[in-house]
Amino acid sequence: MTHLTLQAVTKRFHTAYAVDHVDLAVPDGKLVCFLGPSGCGKTTLLRIIAGLETATSGTVAFAGRDLTHVPANQRDFGMVFQSLALFPHMTVAQNIAYPLRLRRVAKDAQAVRVAELLDLIQLPHMADRPVSRLSGGQRQRVAIARAIASSPKLLLLDEPLSALDAKLREAMQVEIRLLQQRLGITTIMVTHDQREAMTMADEIVVMEKGRIAQVGKPLDIYRNPVSEFVADFIGLGNILPVTLDGTDRIGLPGGQQIIVDAAPRATGATGDVRLLIRPEDVSMRTVMTDRGPNVLAGKVAFIRDVGSSLEATIDCAGFTLTAATTPRETPDLRVGMPIYAELPPHACKLIAARTAH
């Protein structure tokens, strides 16, 4: 069931479009990430949903009710801001209870609800501690508990993890996801971190220049991006300009022709097209006895060693490739050594080239 529906939502500042005719349906009980670079309109769109910004045109509906002109305090949505916006002069319990006080909930009921939420975020022993004395991760949990204290129908998260260090950020990604699944609350989260979106989301909405570039499940978007922009933004990828000659083969920048499973004639690919192959799909061999059309000779130019995995940059004729491997698979890999890179036909995707608009 779809709870949140956006139809032709547009936000214009003078002549500039921050959000440009966005249509979107958010399923009930799912976590959806708005993902994109800075300035792509994702936070503006979230604020329109929250009621903190008014759309220039279009409609916002929730559970069949038109909320386009309903004030933020009447939408019954919870929100966690990038700055968290906790009250430093209050204790943990007082911060969590604040939205309940605004709704004039009885004190006994407030105490019961705060106790439930403290257990939920695993901070029952810190009820009386000032939030100024909490760690970053603890403050994050308190902000979420405050946002869900009044049992909102929709939870909105505006880059809530951006201020955390890398290790804590990854731990909080898992915590928030588990909490959202346990509560079953429909959640929209804004992020510019594709790894964060891939880790947490049921669906990702990739935004580009105020528009939706692609919507889908994380793995679908990673494996089957619809454009060069999406392919480049979601994960690492080898994106190469290619030429089409009307056959089932495509020409690489160095002149070699390769075979792809999704042949140009079958897909109807024409015009300015790119080849995408992910680094983990590039196979490396030091010796190649069977030199097929998709095997390219090259030389290792650079190795990025992160312990459990290796990323090798390979200089081929006219272009470079990045290949991902492990020390076990290629124990003797070193800079300067000759290498054969194999591009499996099923892993080669043809995508639309980036367009200027």
Buried (B, 14 or more C-beta within 10 A) or exposed (E): EBBBBBBEBBBBEEEEBBBBBBEBBBBBBBBBBBBBEEEBBBBBBBBBBBBBBEBBEBBBBBBEEEBBEBEBEEBEBBBBBBEBEBEEEBBBBBBBBBBBEEEEBEEEEBBEBBBEBBEBBEBBEBBEBBBEEBEBBBBBBBBBBBBBBBEBBBBBBBBBBBBBEEEBBBEBBEBBBEBBBEBEBBBBBBBBBBEBBBBBBBBBBBBBBBBBBBBBEBEEBBBBBBBBBBBBBBBEBBBBBBEBEEEBBBBBBEEBBBBBEEBBEEEEBEEEBBBBBBBBBBBBEEEBEEEEEBBBBBEBBEBEEEEEBBBBBBBBEEBBBBBBBEEEEBEEBEEEEEBBBBBBBEBBBBBBBBEEE
